[in-house]
């Protein structure tokens, strides 16, 4: 008989106590919510980047205005750090201003 060796660090953590089981469920639920929120913010970022690349100032300004509340919502929900959001907004707004 051949036994398959498994590394204990590679196996999934299995909670033992009821509290640990509940935390595992909560962590998974929060992960899914945060993943969706992060994806949504990245979509808005991509749209802003594309609008800036197109060179249309009106479209870029509109995309930036749509992005700003989404980014700040991500900060308040803990998906992004405050300084990260500020840095992204600052760099994008300076690029929008640079469009002739």
Secondary structure, 3 states (H helix, E strand, C coil): CCCCCCCCCCCCCCCCCHHHHHHHHHHHHHHHHHHHHHHHHHHHHHHHHHHHHHCCHHHHHHHHHHHHHHHHHHHHCCCCCHHHHHHHHHHHHHHHHHCC
